[in-house]
Each structure stands twice: as structure tokens, then as C-alpha cells.
Amino acid sequence: MREPYSPALRITLAYLLFAALWIGLSDWAALYFISWFELEPSTTALTELQTLKGWLFVAVTSLLLYTLLRVTFTRLARANARHRQAERRLASLLHHLPHGVEEVDREGTIVYTNPARARILGYTPGEMAGWKIWDSMPAEQRAHFQAYFHHLITETPEPVPWEGPMVCKDGSVRTLRVDWTYLRDEAERVNGFSVVLTDVTAQRQAEAAVREAATVFASAAEGIVIADREWRIRRVNRAFEALTGLTAAEVTGSDFHQLRPPQLPAQSYGQIVATVRRTGRWQGETAIRCKDGATLPGWLSITAVQHNGEEAYHVALFSDLRAVKEPPAPAGVA
């Protein structure tokens, strides 16, 4: 990195070198001039020659200084233009970035936010200027975070992303991921933080929904089969395994039609598939094949799940109807 005074130093050194050469060589040049033209070295002639030397020195050094200053200022102007262009690019990037960006001083005061930082919580740009970084947190968490912030200032541990709730202007709560790093002065003292905030509310809600769906899938009393758009079985739940005796490893990758018992005509399952393709769903009474060859009567509901307007996969729920189909044994009969 160049020192800020290096242009001045270069100009000074150039001037010093030229002046030294002028002093050392101008007298010799004057004497040579007198001897060449065989002039009388009178006091008047020497005075006029010294005056001429002075004016030449002023003229040449002025030209030299002009040239050096012009080159220096041209370089500075180009550097400033590049700097302004970089600042505009950075400002445009920060303005359109979907992530919130903020700068926080060592007292916890927000000194800069980009538009996305305020927009995430429903504020307008500028509304959050002067806030403390913990002001948008739930009230019950602020004291804890202030203690954590003081720990960061005094102990400066390695930056670790943080995730937690933030209260929006309308009172709703969103989950934000906070990635941050220290800002340091020339003496490497911490004087603030650079912070990037990402709204992960939808992601966390989707993850929770997936966990809930997985819990329902695993604990449901009905047998559940998930098949792809080509009707290849991708997953089955524990209830399906218990009902049919078929394990997930045995049926994964096989065709859904292989669950049809031999006594059922092939077109019965074909009609089911055709109905699902036409209407997106089918339900009715049918039967499936068990591992031991037995036929299990039940109520089958199939739904086609769409993605981008196309069939992506199928979810089939099978309820056991044996308790309904088989009459209870007479009293006293074991």
C-alpha cells in the first residue's frame, strides 16, 4: 500500500536533484560560454549572466514542477475515479442485496443499515439508525445479549454465527441468522462489527414441517406408500411393513402394481392409475398383496402431488378393513 505522502516526496526529490545539478553545472556552463565566445569577464557581464541563469532556473523548474504536478494530479484523479466507481458498485450491491447488512459500533449502536436490513423487519430505511443492535430482539432476551455483546468486546473470541428471533414492526417475530466479524482500527483494537443478517424464517418453518410430516409418516396407523411419477415405490412407513410383512428394503424401487393381489384383474390397478392421472386422486375399497401371499382388504386413498404444474409423486394411504370384513367369532368359541 502506498503512503499518502509519496507523491509529495517524489516531487521534492525530483526538485532537489534538479536544483543540485543546476548549482553544480550552471557556473561551469557560464564560464564555458564566456570562454567560447571570448567575452571579457567583466562584473556587468557576470551579473547579467547570473540574472539569466536565475530566470532560466525559474523557467525550467516551473516547467518541471508543472509536469510533475500534472502527472501526479492525473494519477490521483484516475485513482479517485476508480475509487468512486468502486463505491458506487458497492452501494448498488448493498442496496439490492436480499440480505441485511449493518455496521455496529463498540457501544452496540447501529451506524449503518442497507435497505434490506430494515425491510426484513418491516421498517423503512433510516428508521433503525441510532438503535442498539438488541432493540429489535424480544424484551426477555435483551439483557442476555447485552452481556454477550460485552463479552465479544472484551474477550474478542472467534466469530461464530448466531441465530435467533427478531421482532418486526408489526409485532410478528422472524428468525434471523447473524453472520458477523470484527471491525478494527489501525492499532488492531475492536471498534465495531460488520454484520450480515439472513431471514431464515421460511427455511426453519419448512424444516419444522418436514419433521412434523416425518413424525406423522412414521407414527400413522395407516400404511403409507410414496411412489414417484412413474409409480416406483420410494418410501413406506412402519404401519405398511406391519400390515403386509414387506419391509421397506424389499419394496423400494419396485412398481406400485406389484402390490396387486393375483386374484385382482390387472386392469383394476390400471383404472386407479388412469383416474389419478386424470383427476389427481382416487379412493375406494380394494386389496393389496402381503408377503405371505395373503390378500389384505382395505380402503385405499391415492393423491398426486404436483410440482411446477406436473405430477411429481404419489401418496397412497391404506387402511385395514379386516375388522369390518370378518365377523366376530360367536360367543364361547375360541
C-alpha positions, 0 to 999 in steps of 0.5 A: 500500500502506498503512503499518502505522502509519496507523491509529495516526496517524489516531487521534492526529490525530483526538485532537489536533484534538479536544483543540485545539478543546476548549482553544480553545472550552471557556473561551469556552463557560464564560464564555458560560454564566456570562454567560447565566445571570448567575452571579457569577464567583466562584473556587468557581464557576470551579473547579467549572466547570473540574472539569466541563469536565475530566470532560466532556473525559474523557467525550467523548474516551473516547467518541471514542477508543472509536469510533475504536478500534472502527472501526479494530479492525473494519477490521483484523479484516475485513482479517485475515479476508480475509487468512486466507481468502486463505491458506487458498485458497492452501494448498488450491491448493498442496496439490492442485496436480499440480505441485511447488512449493518455496521455496529459500533463498540457501544452496540449502536447501529451506524449503518443499515442497507435497505434490506436490513430494515425491510426484513423487519418491516421498517423503512430505511433510516428508521433503525439508525441510532438503535442498539443492535438488541432493540429489535430482539424480544424484551426477555432476551435483551439483557442476555445479549447485552452481556454477550455483546460485552463479552465479544468486546472484551474477550474478542473470541472467534466469530461464530454465527448466531441465530435467533428471533427478531421482532418486526414492526408489526409485532410478528417475530422472524428468525434471523441468522447473524453472520458477523466479524470484527471491525478494527482500527489501525492499532488492531483494537475492536471498534465495531462489527460488520454484520450480515443478517439472513431471514431464515424464517421460511427455511426453519418453518419448512424444516419444522414441517418436514419433521412434523410430516416425518413424525406423522409418516412414521407414527400413522396407523395407516400404511403409507406408500410414496411412489414417484411419477412413474409409480416406483415405490420410494418410501413406506412407513412402519404401519405398511411393513406391519400390515403386509410383512414387506419391509421397506428394503424389499419394496423400494424401487419396485412398481406400485402394481406389484402390490396387486393381489393375483386374484385382482384383474390387472386392469383394476390397478390400471383404472386407479392409475388412469383416474389419478392421472386424470383427476389427481386422486382416487379412493375406494375399497380394494386389496393389496398383496402381503408377503405371505401371499395373503390378500389384505382388504382395505380402503385405499386413498391415492393423491398426486402431488404436483410440482411446477404444474406436473405430477411429481409423486404419489401418496397412497394411504391404506387402511385395514378393513379386516375388522369390518370384513370378518365377523366376530367369532360367536360367543364361547368359541375360541 
